[in-house]
C-alpha cells in the first residue's frame, strides 16, 4: 500500500517541491512549525530510518545539510534544525526546520492553518536560495512536480 508521501512523489497528490534527485525529494509540509519547514523523503518506501541502508541515510543527511544551509540564508536569523520522528506517516522522512530556538521545535507548534499561498511563498524562497547556492540542477522545473527536466 502506498503512503501519502509516495502519492505526493508520484503526482497523485499535490506537493510543493524544493529539491529532487534520483534517491530523494524535498517538499513542504502542510503543517509547518515555521516558514520553510520541509521534509526530505526517499523515493523508496522505507518505514523507519533504522531500516534504511547506510548509503541512503548518508545521502539523506547530505541533502538535509544542503537544505539547512539554504534555510539559514533564506529565513534570516534562523538555524536549521533536524527531526527524524516518523510516527505520523510510515515512510522515512527528515524534518528540516528553520528555527530561532529549541523551544520552537515541537510539533505542537505546527501551523495546520498554513495557506497554500504561504507554503508556496516559503518554498519558492527556499528554491531561489538553493539556485543562488549552486544547486539549480536539483530544483524541479515546476514547484508542483519533482521532475528535473
PyMOL commands that set and color helices and strands:
alter all, ss='L'
color gray80, all
select helices_A, chain A and resi 4-10+49-51+54-74+102-104+107-109+116-132+136-138
alter helices_A, ss='H'
color red, helices_A
select strands_A, chain A and resi 17-20+24-28+38-42+79-83+93-99
alter strands_A, ss='S'
color yellow, strands_A
deselect
rebuild
show_as cartoon
